[in-house]
Amino acid sequence: MSPTELRLQARLDRGDFSLDIDLRLPGQGVTVLFGPSGSGKTTCLRVLAGLEPKAQARVEVGGEVWQDSAQRRFLPTHRRPLGYVFQEASLFDHLSVQANLRYGFDRTPPAQRRHAWDHGLALLGIEHLLQRRPHELSGGERQRVAIARALATSPRVLLMDEPLAALDATRKGDILPWLEQLHEALDIPVLYVTHSLDEALRLGDQLVLLQAGRVQAQGPVAELLARADLPLAHGDGASALVAAEVEASDEPGMDRLRFDGGALWLPRARQEPPAVGRRVRVRVQARDVTLSLVPPEQSSVVNVLPATVTDLSPDGPAQVLVGLQVGEAPGTRLLSRITQASAARLGIRPGRAVWAQIKGVAMVR
């Protein structure tokens, strides 16, 4: 394996639940573990952290073996250079924010320190909170401090177990931009557990779909999201993720985003336009994509793109999910949900050239 990869191979039987996984993950970026409750997401993190000593496992991070049950090697949790962020911040209430950060730093062997204790202050915007106690912080501030404390230990890998689950929608909205900034700045792998698809789309690079303790699929987020053979592509939230770049716009109140299949126009959500050249992610929901055999004229739909039908699959009563390629091979994949009657009337089949009319586009990052 690559010296920068993370390897997690584990078998664990626990009553009516069993875990059996074999993962090779990138040594940088955010890998999201996604699946329903009881699918084994948190158990994966616990095995990696050494909190499941009964697991038959091999754990290797950046070429360093932390556990190899076959060789009777087991590095205890306190000797594994990792950071762990839980649903609850779990800060020491009797200590200030600064003292909480120093606590993790001071207990890291000097030889393992890659950063100063205040490494996460600017990344997470908590410089002004150093003298406060945890009870004086909002939920979002507490989680930012908990993340900064984890970073103060100079971890080789950062584990995050549904860090936003305990926050309301407003607090989640406050902390997500900081997590995005953290994602761009860190040079270590992050394993992020969530059951929120919005969080996965906004933060994840890689996606691991878990079901009943088994890996259902693994790969880039955009690729798995639009695969018709996976559950993510079905249901009301079915959508595709498009990587784009902000271009200069001469349309008042509109942003122009260039991608390999053309350009998309978005109504500007904020007063200040995004910086030209910025890389962004755009979510296009299947329910917002309709199909036409001819270029529509005199329509209120701004985003209309030529596309080629790649596949069709049933999607609930009387509906069909149409896979579309936009742009040159391999191009960008979009999804469209239409009725079976419409598909038959238009003669929708693989290879058919169509026009995709996109009624709604949302920038997720």
C-alpha positions as CSV (number, residue, x, y, z in Angstrom):
1,M,0.0,0.0,0.0
2,S,1.0,3.6,-0.4
3,P,3.0,5.0,2.6
4,T,0.4,7.8,2.8
5,E,-2.7,5.5,2.8
6,L,-4.9,4.5,5.7
7,R,-5.7,0.8,6.0
8,L,-8.6,-0.4,8.1
9,Q,-9.3,-4.1,8.0
10,A,-11.5,-5.5,10.8
11,R,-13.8,-8.3,11.9
12,L,-15.8,-8.0,15.0
13,D,-18.8,-10.0,16.3
14,R,-21.0,-8.5,19.0
15,G,-24.2,-10.3,19.6
16,D,-26.6,-9.6,16.8
17,F,-24.1,-7.3,15.0
18,S,-21.0,-8.2,13.1
19,L,-18.5,-5.9,11.4
20,D,-16.5,-7.2,8.4
21,I,-14.7,-4.4,6.4
22,D,-11.5,-3.9,4.4
23,L,-10.8,-0.3,3.6
24,R,-7.9,1.5,1.9
25,L,-8.4,5.3,2.3
26,P,-6.5,8.3,1.0
27,G,-3.9,9.8,3.3
28,Q,-5.4,13.2,2.9
29,G,-8.9,14.7,2.6
30,V,-12.2,13.8,4.2
31,T,-13.6,10.3,4.0
32,V,-17.3,10.2,5.0
33,L,-18.6,7.0,6.6
34,F,-22.3,7.1,5.7
35,G,-25.2,4.7,6.4
36,P,-28.2,4.1,8.6
37,S,-28.0,3.8,12.4
38,G,-26.5,0.4,13.3
39,S,-24.5,0.1,10.1
40,G,-21.2,0.2,11.9
41,K,-19.9,3.7,11.3
42,T,-18.9,4.5,14.9
43,T,-17.6,1.0,15.4
44,C,-15.1,1.6,12.5
45,L,-13.8,4.6,14.3
46,R,-13.5,2.7,17.6
47,V,-11.5,0.0,15.9
48,L,-9.2,2.5,14.4
49,A,-8.8,4.2,17.8
50,G,-8.0,0.9,19.6
51,L,-11.2,1.0,21.6
52,E,-12.3,-2.4,20.4
53,P,-9.5,-4.7,21.5
54,K,-11.5,-7.8,20.7
55,A,-11.6,-6.9,17.0
56,Q,-9.5,-9.0,14.7
57,A,-8.0,-6.1,12.8
58,R,-5.1,-4.6,10.9
59,V,-4.8,-0.8,11.3
60,E,-2.1,1.0,9.3
61,V,-1.7,4.7,9.1
62,G,0.9,6.3,6.7
63,G,3.0,3.1,6.7
64,E,2.9,2.7,10.5
65,V,1.1,-0.4,11.9
66,W,-1.0,0.3,14.9
67,Q,-2.6,-3.1,15.1
68,D,-2.1,-6.4,13.5
69,S,-4.1,-9.2,15.3
70,A,-2.4,-11.9,13.2
71,Q,1.0,-10.8,14.5
72,R,-0.4,-10.1,18.0
73,R,0.5,-6.4,17.7
74,F,-1.8,-3.9,19.4
75,L,-0.9,-0.3,20.1
76,P,-3.0,1.0,22.9
77,T,-5.2,4.0,22.4
78,H,-3.1,6.5,24.3
79,R,-0.1,5.6,22.1
80,R,-2.0,6.1,18.8
81,P,-1.4,9.6,17.4
82,L,-5.0,10.4,16.6
83,G,-7.6,13.1,17.4
84,Y,-11.2,12.1,18.3
85,V,-14.1,14.5,18.2
86,F,-17.4,13.2,19.6
87,Q,-21.0,14.4,19.3
88,E,-20.7,16.1,22.6
89,A,-17.7,18.4,23.0
90,S,-16.5,16.7,26.2
91,L,-14.4,19.7,27.3
92,F,-13.1,20.1,30.9
93,D,-15.6,22.6,32.4
94,H,-13.1,23.7,35.2
95,L,-10.5,24.8,32.6
96,S,-10.5,27.7,30.2
97,V,-10.4,27.2,26.5
98,Q,-6.7,27.8,26.4
99,A,-6.1,25.3,29.2
100,N,-8.2,22.7,27.4
101,L,-6.0,23.2,24.3
102,R,-2.8,23.0,26.3
103,Y,-4.1,19.8,28.0
104,G,-4.0,17.9,24.8
105,F,-0.7,19.5,23.7
106,D,1.1,18.8,26.9
107,R,0.2,15.1,26.9
108,T,1.7,14.7,23.4
109,P,5.3,13.4,23.5
110,P,7.5,16.2,22.2
111,A,8.9,14.0,19.4
112,Q,5.3,13.7,18.0
113,R,4.5,17.4,18.1
114,R,4.1,18.7,14.5
115,H,2.3,21.9,15.5
116,A,2.1,24.3,18.3
117,W,-0.8,24.1,20.8
118,D,-2.5,27.1,19.1
119,H,-2.4,25.5,15.6
120,G,-6.2,25.4,15.3
121,L,-7.0,28.9,16.6
122,A,-7.0,30.7,13.3
123,L,-8.3,27.7,11.4
124,L,-11.4,27.5,13.6
125,G,-11.8,31.2,14.5
126,I,-11.6,30.8,18.3
127,E,-8.8,33.2,19.2
128,H,-11.2,35.5,21.1
129,L,-12.5,32.6,23.2
130,L,-9.3,31.6,25.0
131,Q,-10.1,32.9,28.4
132,R,-13.7,31.6,28.5
133,R,-14.9,28.5,30.3
134,P,-16.9,25.9,28.3
135,H,-20.2,26.8,30.0
136,E,-19.8,30.3,28.5
137,L,-19.7,29.0,24.9
138,S,-22.4,28.2,22.4
139,G,-22.8,24.7,21.1
140,G,-21.0,25.5,17.9
141,E,-18.2,27.3,19.8
142,R,-17.7,24.3,22.0
143,Q,-17.4,21.9,19.1
144,R,-14.8,24.2,17.4
145,V,-12.8,24.2,20.6
146,A,-13.1,20.4,20.8
147,I,-11.7,20.1,17.2
148,A,-8.9,22.6,18.0
149,R,-8.0,20.5,21.1
150,A,-7.9,17.4,18.9
151,L,-5.5,19.2,16.5
152,A,-3.3,20.3,19.4
153,T,-2.2,16.7,19.8
154,S,-0.7,16.7,16.3
155,P,-2.7,13.7,15.2
156,R,-1.8,11.5,12.2
157,V,-5.5,11.0,11.6
158,L,-8.6,12.9,12.8
159,L,-11.8,11.0,13.7
160,M,-15.1,12.9,13.9
161,D,-18.2,11.0,15.1
162,E,-21.2,13.0,14.1
163,P,-19.8,16.3,15.5
164,L,-22.9,18.3,14.4
165,A,-25.6,15.9,15.6
166,A,-26.2,17.7,18.8
167,L,-26.5,21.1,17.2
168,D,-29.6,22.9,15.9
169,A,-29.8,24.0,12.3
170,T,-28.6,27.5,13.1
171,R,-25.5,26.3,15.0
172,K,-24.8,23.7,12.2
173,G,-24.9,26.6,9.7
174,D,-22.4,28.5,11.9
175,I,-19.8,25.7,12.1
176,L,-20.0,24.2,8.6
177,P,-17.9,27.0,7.0
178,W,-15.2,26.4,9.6
179,L,-15.2,22.7,8.8
180,E,-14.8,23.5,5.1
181,Q,-11.9,25.7,5.9
182,L,-10.4,23.0,8.1
183,H,-10.8,20.5,5.2
184,E,-8.8,22.7,2.9
185,A,-6.0,23.3,5.4
186,L,-5.3,19.9,6.9
187,D,-2.7,17.5,5.5
188,I,-3.9,14.5,7.4
189,P,-6.8,12.1,6.7
190,V,-10.1,12.8,8.3
191,L,-12.7,10.1,8.9
192,Y,-16.1,11.8,9.3
193,V,-19.2,9.9,10.5
194,T,-22.6,11.3,9.6
195,H,-26.1,10.3,8.6
196,S,-26.6,13.7,7.0
197,L,-26.3,13.7,3.2
198,D,-26.0,17.5,3.2
199,E,-22.9,17.2,5.4
200,A,-21.5,14.4,3.3
201,L,-21.9,16.4,0.0
202,R,-20.4,19.6,1.5
203,L,-17.4,18.1,3.3
204,G,-16.6,14.8,1.8
205,D,-14.0,13.8,-0.8
206,Q,-14.5,10.1,-0.5
207,L,-17.6,8.3,0.6
208,V,-17.9,4.8,2.2
209,L,-21.5,3.5,2.3
210,L,-22.0,1.0,5.1
211,Q,-24.9,-1.4,5.6
212,A,-25.2,-3.9,8.4
213,G,-21.5,-3.9,9.1
214,R,-20.4,-4.3,5.5
215,V,-19.1,-1.9,2.8
216,Q,-21.7,-1.4,0.2
217,A,-19.6,0.9,-1.9
218,Q,-16.6,3.2,-1.7
219,G,-15.3,6.0,-4.0
220,P,-15.5,9.7,-4.8
221,V,-18.6,11.4,-3.4
222,A,-19.8,12.6,-6.8
223,E,-19.4,9.2,-8.4
224,L,-21.3,7.3,-5.7
225,L,-24.0,9.9,-5.4
226,A,-25.1,9.4,-9.0
227,R,-24.8,5.6,-9.3
228,A,-28.3,4.2,-10.1
229,D,-27.5,0.9,-8.4
230,L,-27.0,2.5,-5.0
231,P,-29.7,3.8,-2.7
232,L,-28.4,7.4,-2.7
233,A,-29.6,7.8,-6.3
234,H,-33.2,7.0,-5.3
235,G,-35.8,8.7,-3.3
236,D,-36.7,12.3,-3.0
237,G,-33.1,13.5,-2.4
238,A,-31.6,11.9,-5.4
239,S,-29.1,14.3,-7.0
240,A,-25.8,14.8,-8.7
241,L,-22.7,16.7,-7.6
242,V,-20.9,18.9,-10.1
243,A,-17.4,20.4,-9.6
244,A,-17.3,23.9,-11.1
245,E,-15.3,27.1,-11.2
246,V,-16.6,30.6,-10.7
247,E,-16.3,32.8,-13.8
248,A,-16.8,36.5,-14.3
249,S,-20.5,37.3,-14.7
250,D,-22.1,40.3,-16.4
251,E,-25.6,39.3,-15.3
252,P,-26.8,41.3,-12.3
253,G,-27.4,39.1,-9.3
254,M,-26.3,35.9,-11.1
255,D,-23.2,33.8,-10.7
256,R,-21.7,31.9,-13.7
257,L,-20.1,28.5,-12.9
258,R,-18.0,26.7,-15.6
259,F,-17.7,22.9,-15.6
260,D,-16.7,20.3,-18.2
261,G,-20.2,20.1,-19.5
262,G,-20.8,23.9,-20.1
263,A,-21.9,26.6,-17.7
264,L,-24.5,26.9,-15.0
265,W,-26.1,30.1,-13.7
266,L,-27.1,30.5,-10.1
267,P,-29.0,33.3,-8.4
268,R,-26.6,35.0,-6.1
269,A,-27.4,34.0,-2.5
270,R,-25.1,36.6,-0.9
271,Q,-24.5,40.3,-1.6
272,E,-20.8,39.7,-2.2
273,P,-20.2,37.5,-5.3
274,P,-17.8,34.5,-4.9
275,A,-14.3,35.1,-6.1
276,V,-13.6,34.4,-9.7
277,G,-11.6,31.2,-10.1
278,R,-12.9,29.7,-6.9
279,R,-13.6,26.0,-7.0
280,V,-17.1,25.1,-5.9
281,R,-19.5,22.2,-5.6
282,V,-23.0,22.3,-7.1
283,R,-25.9,20.0,-6.3
284,V,-28.4,19.3,-9.0
285,Q,-31.4,17.3,-7.8
286,A,-33.0,14.7,-10.1
287,R,-36.5,16.1,-9.5
288,D,-35.3,19.5,-10.9
289,V,-34.1,18.1,-14.2
290,T,-36.6,17.7,-17.1
291,L,-35.9,16.4,-20.6
292,S,-36.7,17.7,-24.1
293,L,-35.8,16.3,-27.5
294,V,-35.5,19.8,-29.0
295,P,-33.8,22.9,-27.6
296,P,-36.5,24.8,-25.6
297,E,-37.4,28.3,-26.7
298,Q,-38.9,31.1,-24.8
299,S,-38.6,29.3,-21.5
300,S,-38.0,30.7,-18.0
301,V,-35.5,27.9,-17.4
302,V,-32.0,29.4,-17.5
303,N,-29.8,26.3,-17.4
304,V,-30.4,24.1,-20.5
305,L,-27.6,21.7,-21.5
306,P,-27.2,19.1,-24.2
307,A,-26.9,15.6,-22.8
308,T,-26.8,11.9,-23.7
309,V,-28.9,9.3,-22.0
310,T,-26.6,6.6,-20.4
311,D,-29.1,4.4,-18.5
312,L,-32.6,4.1,-17.1
313,S,-33.8,2.4,-13.9
314,P,-37.2,2.1,-12.2
315,D,-37.6,4.6,-9.4
316,G,-40.9,4.1,-7.5
317,P,-44.4,3.9,-8.8
318,A,-44.7,4.9,-12.4
319,Q,-41.3,6.8,-12.4
320,V,-37.9,6.2,-14.0
321,L,-34.5,7.5,-13.1
322,V,-32.6,8.6,-16.2
323,G,-28.8,8.8,-16.1
324,L,-27.3,11.6,-18.3
325,Q,-23.8,12.4,-19.5
326,V,-23.1,16.1,-20.0
327,G,-19.9,17.1,-21.7
328,E,-17.1,15.0,-23.2
329,A,-16.3,11.5,-21.9
330,P,-16.3,10.7,-19.1
331,G,-18.1,14.0,-18.7
332,T,-20.3,15.0,-15.8
333,R,-23.2,12.7,-14.8
334,L,-26.6,14.1,-14.0
335,L,-29.9,12.4,-13.0
336,S,-33.4,13.1,-14.1
337,R,-36.6,11.7,-12.5
338,I,-39.5,11.6,-15.0
339,T,-42.6,9.4,-15.3
340,Q,-42.5,6.2,-17.2
341,A,-45.2,7.6,-19.5
342,S,-43.0,10.6,-20.4
343,A,-40.0,8.3,-21.0
344,A,-42.1,6.1,-23.4
345,R,-43.6,9.2,-25.2
346,L,-40.1,10.7,-25.8
347,G,-38.5,7.4,-26.6
348,I,-35.9,7.8,-23.9
349,R,-33.2,5.1,-24.2
350,P,-29.4,4.8,-23.8
351,G,-27.6,6.8,-26.4
352,R,-30.5,9.2,-27.1
353,A,-29.5,12.9,-27.4
354,V,-31.7,15.1,-25.2
355,W,-31.7,18.6,-23.7
356,A,-31.6,18.7,-19.9
357,Q,-33.6,21.6,-18.4
358,I,-32.3,22.3,-14.9
359,K,-34.9,24.2,-12.9
360,G,-32.9,24.5,-9.7
361,V,-29.2,24.5,-8.8
362,A,-27.7,24.8,-5.3
363,M,-24.0,25.6,-4.4
364,V,-23.0,23.4,-1.5
365,R,-19.4,24.6,-1.2
